[in-house]
Every structure is written in C-alpha cells, then in structure tokens.
Amino acid sequence: MRSRDLFAEAQLLMPGGVSSPVRAIKPSPFYTAHAAGAHLTTVEGETLIDCCMAYGPLLLGHAHPEIKKAIASQLEKGWLYGTPTPFEPEFARLITGDHPGMDMIRFVSSGSEATMAAIRLARGFTGKSDIVKIEGGFHGAHDAVLVKAGSGATTMGVPDSAGVPAALVAHTRQLPYNDPEVLETLLAKNAGIAALIIEPVPGNIGPVLPKDGYLKDVREITRAHDVLLIFDEVITGYRLGIGGAQVMFGVRPDLTTLGKIIGGGLPIGAFCGRREIMQMVAPQGPVYQAGTFSGNPLSLAAGIATVRWLHDHPSVYPDLSEKTRGIGESLAGKGNTGGSFVRIGSMFKYFFRPDAPQNYTEVKECDTAAFTRFWQKMLKQGIFLPPSQFETNFLSVAHTGKDLEAIAGGYAACR
C-alpha cells in the first residue's frame, strides 16, 4: 500500500492516524518500509537522507551492525523475564562511571517515565510540592510538565492539555531560559520549591544554546536556595559527549534523566543521581516507582553495545561537531535570507529568525510559514528533517561526506 492509503486507513483506527502527534505530517505523512545507516526508504521505494534520526536516539545510525548483533544475541535467550538480569549492574556501572557525582540509577521504559519519576523523587526527598520548569522545555507528556510556555515568568502553570487538572499544574512554575536573575528572584520568594527541571540545551525548541556561565549560575542559585537541580538529558545524554551536557559545561546536577541514545534505538529511560536522594526510591525508600518493562534485557543489550562503541571510538564527537560546523559554514556568503544557523555537537537547526534565539519567546518569533515551505522543498530534495521549526535536527556517525554535501546543498537552495 502507498503512504496515503495507509494513512487513510490509520485515521479510521487511530487518533489522528498516528502513534505520536509529531508524526502527523500535513497533508499526509510518508510511511517507512526500512532504514539503514543515514537513510530511510519509504513504502514507495524513495530513499531519504535522515536528519531526524528518530528524534535523537540513533547516534550510530539506523540498523548499526554492533547493535543488531547485541539484540540478536539476546533474542536467542528471551526478551522479557520479570527478574533482574546481569545487564542491569553492568550498564548501571557504565553510566554512573561516565557521570561524576552520579551514584545510583533506576532504569525505566521511556524518557517521559524518567522525568515523571525524577520529579516525584525530588518532591519526596525535599518534602516540598512545587517545581520549576523552563518555558518551552519539554519533559514528556505527563501532567506535571504539560504546562503552556510563554506566560509570565513567575506565574502559576496553566494546563497545556485537556484532562490535566489546573490544581495539579498550579504547583509548576515557569521561567525563561538564559535568565538567572529571574530564577534567583523566584527562589528567593518561594520556599516551597522542590526542584528545577531543565534541559541544559533545550532540544524541543532548538537547539537553543546556554549563554556563557548560565548553567553554572543555575547550579549556584539552586544550591543556595536548597532546591534540587534536575538535568533532563534525555536528548543531550551521550549526544553531546560521554557524560552529556553536564560534563561539557562542567555542572553537576542532583538528578539526571536519560533516554534515547542509551537504548540504542529501543525503548528506554533512566533517572539517576546522588546516593542520598536515590536511596529514597522503593524498595529501599518511600518514593514508589515500578514498571513491568523497566530494565528490559533487549533495550539494555542495545544500550550497552551503543555506549561501549562510543567509548571505543572517542573521535566520534569531534567528528560529528565538525560535520555540523561544515554545514553551517557552507551557508556563509550564500546570501542573507533572514535566518540563523545554530549548532552544538551533532545537533543543529536553521531558525527563520535573523538572530539565534536565546529563549522560547524568541523562538516563537520565527517565521513558521517560511519553515514549512523550506521543509517541503527539502523533502522534495530527498532530505528528511523534523517537520517543525521547534525540533532539533540530528546527525549520526553514518552520515557520509556525500550525505553532508546533499544536506548543505539543500540548505543553500531551499532556504
């Protein structure tokens, strides 16, 4: 069946015809038949260069042979036990060893589950009820963080979804990114805040880069007011390097959430942090968290293979950074189109705004209609980008020089 026929059928059987809203590309999404390396192949047989990479998990590309080998080996032994497996302490030792100050970890099944549990743990550990998030920060689809961005910096939250009680998100405050002074003011006036949860590099509106010293200021301010700092590194974990953004920027949070890359492309999440906090998690402590598929052996096998590959290939991160730098430099001197190219590591984006945005308010100033036209032109050129001005593009180790030339050429021609 062709993509449009599959979508017509799916719309009768599934809300919006998709399993996640971002996949509902208008007027109709394409359907993928298979993928390898840096390329997707649609059910129509068209091959696309993939700059979405499943929204971040596929740092090594699609169907990487080492990950396939690890999954295949585990499949022969079974794929769900309901008991602990040797993979758990092995992977726990590997991840905690890569993150200074991270003593213990709990594996879960998704990034959303990880952030939900981390917030519950922060509340349980501190005995406080309120949390702070950054405007435009996305921390999964659970009630406490489904709060509209862009309202006043110190106002209470407003539900961003039907079915979320206003009384629940009233405990969620919002602040602009890159503004430590507003954070200081809020925390100084509110003693009931348990934690600040922040993407160190916002990825679902970006990448938006932190100003020099901003993340260190956030660490100092939260510590001074006895507020836990949660780094949501579901996107940046192992994407920006071994140890993620917290190692890159030299900031040690109290809790960290991980996902995406640590599953090698299979479902996974994790929350981790200081021993005294993590010991509050059941069955060792009173903060309950559980899951049938937590620590799934297939996901852990794929994740271990991914992280060990990254350890064995230390040049991968500077190489990926050089690739995105090359795309940006290829646009220099190609004419001012009123846009700005932003990159960090293997994350990059072209914003339809003259200057690189520094927060969510500025991101919203982008010309989204221009982005939509650009996205459609790029797809016709055989390049698949995330279909939103507010989503980060990703490169993988599988993107070749030929792929990069095509991506850069597409940017130059389609902006």
C-alpha positions as CSV (number, residue, x, y, z in Angstrom):
1,M,0.0,0.0,0.0
2,R,1.1,3.6,-0.6
3,S,1.6,6.0,2.2
4,R,-1.6,8.0,1.5
5,D,-3.6,4.8,1.6
6,L,-2.1,3.6,4.8
7,F,-2.7,7.0,6.4
8,A,-6.4,7.0,5.3
9,E,-6.8,3.6,6.9
10,A,-4.9,4.7,10.1
11,Q,-7.1,7.8,10.5
12,L,-10.1,5.5,10.9
13,L,-8.4,3.3,13.5
14,M,-6.0,5.6,15.4
15,P,-6.4,9.2,16.8
16,G,-5.1,11.4,14.0
17,G,-3.8,8.3,12.3
18,V,-0.6,8.2,14.3
19,S,1.0,6.9,17.5
20,S,2.6,10.3,18.3
21,P,1.4,13.7,17.2
22,V,4.6,14.9,15.7
23,R,4.3,12.2,13.0
24,A,1.1,13.7,11.7
25,I,2.8,15.5,8.8
26,K,0.4,17.5,6.7
27,P,-1.3,16.8,4.4
28,S,-0.1,13.2,4.8
29,P,3.0,11.5,6.3
30,F,5.2,9.2,4.4
31,Y,5.5,5.6,5.7
32,T,8.9,4.0,6.2
33,A,9.5,0.5,4.9
34,H,13.1,0.1,6.2
35,A,16.2,2.0,7.1
36,A,19.9,1.6,7.2
37,G,22.8,3.9,8.1
38,A,21.7,7.5,7.5
39,H,18.8,6.7,5.1
40,L,15.1,5.9,5.2
41,T,13.3,4.1,2.4
42,T,9.6,4.8,2.1
43,V,6.9,2.2,1.1
44,E,7.0,3.9,-2.3
45,G,10.7,3.0,-2.6
46,E,12.0,6.5,-2.3
47,T,15.3,6.9,-0.3
48,L,15.7,9.9,2.0
49,I,18.7,11.3,3.9
50,D,17.5,11.2,7.5
51,C,18.3,14.3,9.7
52,C,15.6,13.4,12.2
53,M,17.2,10.1,13.4
54,A,14.0,9.1,15.3
55,Y,14.3,12.4,17.1
56,G,17.7,11.7,18.5
57,P,18.3,8.1,19.6
58,L,20.1,6.9,16.5
59,L,23.5,8.4,17.1
60,L,25.1,5.4,15.4
61,G,22.6,5.4,12.5
62,H,19.9,3.0,11.6
63,A,20.5,-0.7,12.0
64,H,24.1,-0.4,13.2
65,P,25.7,-3.8,13.0
66,E,27.0,-3.9,16.6
67,I,23.6,-3.1,17.9
68,K,21.9,-5.6,15.7
69,K,24.4,-8.2,16.9
70,A,23.6,-7.4,20.6
71,I,19.9,-7.6,20.0
72,A,20.1,-10.8,18.0
73,S,22.2,-12.5,20.7
74,Q,19.7,-11.6,23.4
75,L,16.7,-12.6,21.3
76,E,18.0,-16.2,21.4
77,K,17.9,-16.1,25.2
78,G,14.5,-14.4,25.6
79,W,13.3,-10.8,25.7
80,L,11.4,-10.4,29.0
81,Y,11.9,-12.2,32.3
82,G,10.3,-10.2,35.1
83,T,13.5,-10.7,37.1
84,P,16.8,-8.9,37.4
85,T,19.4,-9.6,34.6
86,P,23.2,-9.2,34.6
87,F,22.8,-6.3,32.2
88,E,21.5,-4.1,34.9
89,P,24.5,-3.7,37.2
90,E,26.8,-3.8,34.1
91,F,25.0,-0.9,32.5
92,A,24.5,0.9,35.8
93,R,28.2,0.8,36.4
94,L,29.0,2.1,32.9
95,I,26.6,5.0,33.0
96,T,27.4,6.1,36.6
97,G,31.1,5.9,35.8
98,D,30.6,8.4,32.9
99,H,28.8,11.0,35.0
100,P,30.7,12.5,38.0
101,G,28.5,12.7,41.1
102,M,26.0,10.2,39.8
103,D,26.0,7.3,42.3
104,M,22.8,5.3,41.5
105,I,20.4,4.7,38.7
106,R,17.0,3.3,38.1
107,F,16.1,2.0,34.6
108,V,12.6,2.7,33.2
109,S,10.9,2.4,29.8
110,S,10.9,6.0,28.4
111,G,12.1,9.5,28.9
112,S,8.7,10.6,30.0
113,E,8.7,8.0,32.7
114,A,12.1,9.1,33.8
115,T,11.2,12.7,34.2
116,M,8.0,11.8,36.0
117,A,9.8,9.7,38.5
118,A,12.6,12.2,39.0
119,I,10.1,14.9,39.9
120,R,8.2,12.6,42.3
121,L,11.6,11.7,43.8
122,A,12.6,15.4,44.2
123,R,9.3,16.1,46.0
124,G,9.6,13.0,48.2
125,F,13.2,13.8,49.1
126,T,12.6,17.5,49.9
127,G,9.1,17.3,51.3
128,K,8.2,20.3,49.1
129,S,5.4,20.4,46.4
130,D,6.3,22.9,43.8
131,I,8.6,22.6,40.8
132,V,10.1,25.0,38.3
133,K,10.5,24.3,34.6
134,I,11.9,26.4,31.8
135,E,9.5,28.0,29.2
136,G,9.4,25.8,26.1
137,G,11.2,22.9,27.9
138,F,9.7,19.5,27.1
139,H,9.9,16.8,29.7
140,G,7.5,14.3,28.5
141,A,3.7,14.0,28.3
142,H,2.8,13.6,31.9
143,D,0.6,16.0,33.9
144,A,3.1,18.0,36.0
145,V,5.1,19.3,33.0
146,L,2.3,19.8,30.4
147,V,2.2,23.5,31.1
148,K,1.9,26.2,28.5
149,A,5.1,28.2,27.9
150,G,5.3,31.9,27.5
151,S,3.2,33.1,30.4
152,G,4.6,35.4,33.0
153,A,7.9,34.3,34.4
154,T,6.7,33.7,37.9
155,T,3.1,32.8,37.3
156,M,1.5,29.6,38.1
157,G,1.1,27.0,35.4
158,V,-1.8,26.6,33.0
159,P,-2.6,23.2,31.7
160,D,-1.5,22.6,28.1
161,S,-3.8,19.6,27.6
162,A,-7.4,18.8,28.3
163,G,-7.6,16.3,31.1
164,V,-4.9,17.9,33.2
165,P,-6.3,19.4,36.4
166,A,-5.4,23.0,36.9
167,A,-4.8,22.4,40.6
168,L,-2.1,19.9,39.7
169,V,0.0,22.2,37.4
170,A,-0.6,25.1,39.8
171,H,2.5,23.5,41.5
172,T,4.5,24.1,38.3
173,R,6.2,27.5,37.8
174,Q,7.8,28.7,34.6
175,L,10.9,30.7,33.9
176,P,12.7,31.9,30.8
177,Y,15.8,30.2,29.7
178,N,19.1,32.1,29.9
179,D,17.9,34.4,32.7
180,P,19.5,33.5,36.0
181,E,18.3,36.8,37.7
182,V,14.6,35.7,37.3
183,L,15.4,32.3,38.8
184,E,17.1,34.0,41.8
185,T,14.1,36.2,42.3
186,L,11.6,33.3,42.2
187,L,13.5,31.0,44.5
188,A,14.2,33.8,47.0
189,K,10.5,34.5,47.3
190,N,9.2,30.9,47.4
191,A,10.4,28.4,50.0
192,G,8.2,25.6,48.8
193,I,10.0,24.7,45.6
194,A,11.4,21.2,45.5
195,A,13.3,21.2,42.2
196,L,14.1,23.0,38.9
197,I,14.0,20.7,35.9
198,I,15.8,22.0,32.9
199,E,17.1,20.7,29.5
200,P,20.7,22.1,29.7
201,V,20.4,22.6,25.9
202,P,16.7,22.9,25.0
203,G,16.1,20.4,22.2
204,N,12.4,20.6,21.6
205,I,12.6,24.2,20.7
206,G,16.1,24.3,19.5
207,P,18.9,23.7,19.9
208,V,18.9,26.9,22.0
209,L,22.4,27.4,23.4
210,P,23.1,28.5,27.0
211,K,24.9,31.8,27.5
212,D,28.4,31.6,28.9
213,G,28.1,30.7,32.6
214,Y,24.3,30.4,32.6
215,L,24.2,26.7,33.7
216,K,26.8,27.3,36.4
217,D,24.7,30.2,37.7
218,V,21.7,27.9,37.7
219,R,23.6,25.4,39.8
220,E,24.8,28.0,42.3
221,I,21.4,29.6,42.7
222,T,19.5,26.3,43.2
223,R,22.1,25.1,45.7
224,A,21.9,28.4,47.6
225,H,18.1,28.0,48.0
226,D,18.2,24.3,48.8
227,V,16.4,23.4,45.5
228,L,17.3,20.2,43.7
229,L,18.6,20.6,40.1
230,I,17.3,18.1,37.6
231,F,19.1,18.0,34.3
232,D,16.8,16.5,31.6
233,E,19.4,14.9,29.3
234,V,17.1,12.6,27.5
235,I,18.2,14.3,24.3
236,T,21.7,15.5,25.2
237,G,22.8,12.4,27.2
238,Y,25.6,10.8,25.2
239,R,24.6,13.0,22.3
240,L,27.0,15.9,23.2
241,G,29.7,13.5,24.5
242,I,30.4,10.9,27.2
243,G,28.7,12.4,30.2
244,G,26.4,14.6,28.1
245,A,25.9,18.3,28.7
246,Q,26.8,18.2,32.4
247,V,30.3,17.2,31.6
248,M,30.5,19.5,28.6
249,F,29.6,22.5,30.7
250,G,31.1,21.4,34.0
251,V,27.9,21.4,36.0
252,R,26.9,18.6,38.4
253,P,23.1,18.3,38.9
254,D,21.5,16.5,41.8
255,L,19.4,14.3,39.5
256,T,19.6,13.4,35.8
257,T,17.2,11.9,33.4
258,L,18.4,9.9,30.4
259,G,16.8,8.1,27.4
260,K,17.0,7.9,23.6
261,I,20.7,7.0,22.9
262,I,21.1,4.8,26.0
263,G,18.7,2.4,24.4
264,G,20.4,2.2,21.1
265,G,17.1,2.8,19.4
266,L,14.9,0.6,21.6
267,P,12.6,2.0,24.3
268,I,14.3,3.0,27.5
269,G,14.7,5.7,30.1
270,A,16.6,6.2,33.4
271,F,16.8,8.6,36.3
272,C,20.0,8.8,38.3
273,G,21.7,10.9,40.9
274,R,23.2,11.3,44.3
275,R,23.1,8.3,46.5
276,E,21.3,10.0,49.4
277,I,18.5,11.0,47.0
278,M,18.2,7.8,45.0
279,Q,18.0,5.7,48.2
280,M,14.6,7.2,48.7
281,V,13.3,5.1,45.7
282,A,11.3,1.9,46.5
283,P,12.0,-0.7,47.6
284,Q,14.8,1.0,49.5
285,G,12.8,4.1,50.4
286,P,9.3,5.5,50.4
287,V,9.1,7.0,46.9
288,Y,7.3,4.4,44.7
289,Q,8.3,3.6,41.2
290,A,7.8,0.4,39.3
291,G,7.4,-1.0,35.7
292,T,6.9,-4.3,34.1
293,F,9.3,-3.4,31.2
294,S,11.9,-1.5,33.2
295,G,15.4,-2.8,32.6
296,N,14.2,-4.8,29.6
297,P,17.1,-7.0,28.5
298,L,16.8,-6.1,24.8
299,S,17.0,-2.4,25.5
300,L,19.9,-2.8,27.9
301,A,21.8,-5.1,25.5
302,A,21.3,-2.5,22.7
303,G,22.3,0.4,25.1
304,I,25.4,-1.3,26.4
305,A,26.5,-2.0,22.8
306,T,26.0,1.6,21.9
307,V,27.8,3.2,24.8
308,R,30.7,0.7,24.6
309,W,31.0,1.6,20.9
310,L,31.2,5.3,21.8
311,H,33.8,4.6,24.4
312,D,35.8,2.7,21.8
313,H,35.6,5.5,19.3
314,P,36.4,8.7,21.1
315,S,36.9,10.7,17.9
316,V,33.2,10.4,17.1
317,Y,32.2,13.5,19.0
318,P,34.7,15.9,17.4
319,D,34.0,14.4,14.0
320,L,30.2,14.9,14.4
321,S,30.8,18.5,15.6
322,E,33.0,19.1,12.5
323,K,30.1,17.8,10.3
324,T,27.6,20.3,11.6
325,R,30.2,23.1,11.5
326,G,30.7,22.3,7.9
327,I,27.0,22.6,7.1
328,G,26.9,26.0,8.8
329,E,30.0,27.3,7.1
330,S,28.7,26.2,3.7
331,L,25.8,28.7,4.2
332,A,28.1,31.6,4.9
333,G,28.2,34.0,2.0
334,K,25.2,32.4,0.3
335,G,23.1,35.5,0.8
336,N,21.2,36.8,3.8
337,T,17.9,35.0,4.0
338,G,16.9,36.4,7.4
339,G,17.7,33.2,9.2
340,S,20.3,31.9,11.6
341,F,22.1,28.6,11.8
342,V,22.7,27.1,15.3
343,R,24.6,24.0,16.2
344,I,26.2,22.2,19.1
345,G,27.9,18.9,18.6
346,S,25.7,16.8,16.3
347,M,22.6,18.9,17.0
348,F,21.7,21.7,14.6
349,K,18.9,23.9,13.3
350,Y,18.2,26.7,10.9
351,F,15.9,29.2,12.5
352,F,13.8,31.5,10.4
353,R,14.8,34.5,12.5
354,P,17.7,36.9,11.9
355,D,19.5,36.2,15.2
356,A,19.8,32.9,17.1
357,P,17.1,32.7,19.7
358,Q,18.1,32.6,23.3
359,N,14.8,31.6,24.9
360,Y,11.3,30.3,24.0
361,T,9.9,33.8,23.4
362,E,12.5,34.5,20.8
363,V,12.0,31.0,19.2
364,K,8.3,31.8,18.8
365,E,9.3,34.9,16.7
366,C,10.5,32.5,13.9
367,D,8.6,32.6,10.6
368,T,6.9,29.2,10.8
369,A,5.3,29.6,7.4
370,A,8.7,30.1,5.8
371,F,10.0,27.0,7.7
372,T,7.1,24.9,6.3
373,R,7.9,25.9,2.7
374,F,11.6,25.2,3.4
375,W,10.8,21.8,4.9
376,Q,8.7,20.7,1.9
377,K,11.4,21.8,-0.5
378,M,14.0,19.8,1.4
379,L,11.8,16.7,1.4
380,K,11.5,17.0,-2.4
381,Q,15.3,17.2,-2.5
382,G,15.4,13.8,-0.6
383,I,16.2,15.2,2.8
384,F,14.0,14.4,5.8
385,L,14.1,17.0,8.6
386,P,12.0,17.0,11.7
387,P,8.7,18.6,10.4
388,S,8.7,21.6,12.9
389,Q,10.7,24.8,13.4
390,F,10.7,23.7,17.0
391,E,12.5,20.4,16.7
392,T,16.3,19.8,16.6
393,N,18.0,18.2,13.6
394,F,20.5,15.4,14.3
395,L,23.4,13.8,12.5
396,S,24.8,10.3,13.1
397,V,28.1,8.6,12.5
398,A,26.5,7.0,9.5
399,H,26.2,10.3,7.6
400,T,28.8,10.3,4.8
401,G,30.5,13.1,3.0
402,K,28.1,12.7,0.1
403,D,25.2,13.0,2.5
404,L,26.6,16.2,4.0
405,E,27.1,17.7,0.6
406,A,23.5,17.0,-0.2
407,I,22.3,18.4,3.1
408,A,24.4,21.6,2.7
409,G,23.3,22.0,-0.9
410,G,19.7,21.6,0.1
411,Y,20.0,24.3,2.8
412,A,21.6,26.7,0.4
413,A,19.0,26.1,-2.3
414,C,15.8,25.8,-0.2
415,R,16.1,28.5,2.5
